[in-house]
Amino acid sequence: MGEQSSPGPAPLLILASPLLALLALIGLVISIALLGGSSSASCGGGPATVGALDSQVPPKLVPIYQRAAAEYKLGARGPAVLAAINFVETSFGTNMATSSAGANGWMAFMPETWAEWGVDGDRDGDKDPYSAPDAIFSAANYLHDSGAPGDWWEAIFAYNHAGWYVEKVLRYEKEFSAADGHEVRVGASESCSATSAPNDAVAAMVAEADRLSQIRPHTDYVYGGSHGISPTPPNGPFDCSSAVSHLLQVAGFDNPTMDTIALLDWADRGPGQWVTIFDKPFGGDAHTFFRFDPAVTPPRERYWGTSGMWFSGHGPGWIPESTFSASYLSGFVELHPAGL
């Protein structure tokens, strides 16, 4: 902000002139906006957006595209480009017949390309081109090494050496990057939206929450699981606080694996914009879990965590919202990761 007015005639001059008063007011409003003084979301003032995807894209695949784009630093356009390639190649995995050239799997990888760039996207110990997370993460890996996000044309051309193919992918990228009818496009993170879009960290958290929820029937709640290990192992073992710590670590926060007391000191107080941590740090019923904003996780449950009270002792997973009463939640401190 500018220097304060010095004592003297200047204030009287402003008061005496409606025009100067108006100009001063306009300047004040602009200064507040530039400094982020408004309580509403500002353009370009927060973390870079991951990019919302159109409703044509299968909802179960959206968090995989977003997390893959975040992990391989493909920028805001990454999720829509991955969705476009997936659609052009296999119609979102509905047609995975081996091509005449020998390409196969969810993202139609040639065997020699898969051998070099294939990764274990779902961290189950196996690299499988017929696994959606493995194939999509591998495509993100290959696009990054081929020049994305600096040169999307070259990166997509490397995926399939044809100009028409690049044009087709870019056409579908534009179509898939429309967000719920609002004028929001992937790659336009400087523009404002009528709704808040999750950033890379939130997308990574939701995708990892999905992954662990899928393996939940095969995991158990383990009191003290993975404490003393930072970062936590991908598949635990987890108790409530190590599960919360794990999602924060996946999101890129450089936090240790915390218990409920340490979590109270680590996080910021109050509910978050996209992510809220419920924490009861003391007592025999100490517990912690997440609540995600409904804009981040439609149409699934908003809560995620561990406990025998709803899983009969199983590990972390999505929790039906009806599980919690207002009186139960009132016993927790609401926290949030910085910036979320």
Sequence and secondary structure as in RCSB ss.txt:
>XXXX:A:sequence
MGEQSSPGPAPLLILASPLLALLALIGLVISIALLGGSSSASCGGGPATVGALDSQVPPKLVPIYQRAAAEYKLG
ARGPAVLAAINFVETSFGTNMATSSAGANGWMAFMPETWAEWGVDGDRDGDKDPYSAPDAIFSAANYLHDSGAPG
DWWEAIFAYNHAGWYVEKVLRYEKEFSAADGHEVRVGASESCSATSAPNDAVAAMVAEADRLSQIRPHTDYVYGG
SHGISPTPPNGPFDCSSAVSHLLQVAGFDNPTMDTIALLDWADRGPGQWVTIFDKPFGGDAHTFFRFDPAVTPPR
ERYWGTSGMWFSGHGPGWIPESTFSASYLSGFVELHPAGL
>XXXX:A:secstr
      SSSHHHHHHH HHHHHHHHHHHHHHHHHTT SSS  TTSSS B     TTS TTTHHHHHHHHHHTT  
TTHHHHHHHHHHHHHTTTT     TT  BTTTTB HHHHHHH   TT SS   TTSHHHHHHHHHHHHHHTTTTT
 HHHHHHHHSS HHHHHHHHHHHHHHT BTTBS  TT TTS  SS   BHHHHHHHHHHHHHHHTGGG BB TTT
TTT SS  TT  B HHHHHHHHHHHTT       HHHHHHHSEES  SSEEEEEE SSTT EEEEEE TTTSTTS
 SEEE  HHHHTTB SEEE GGG  HHHHTTSEEEE TT 
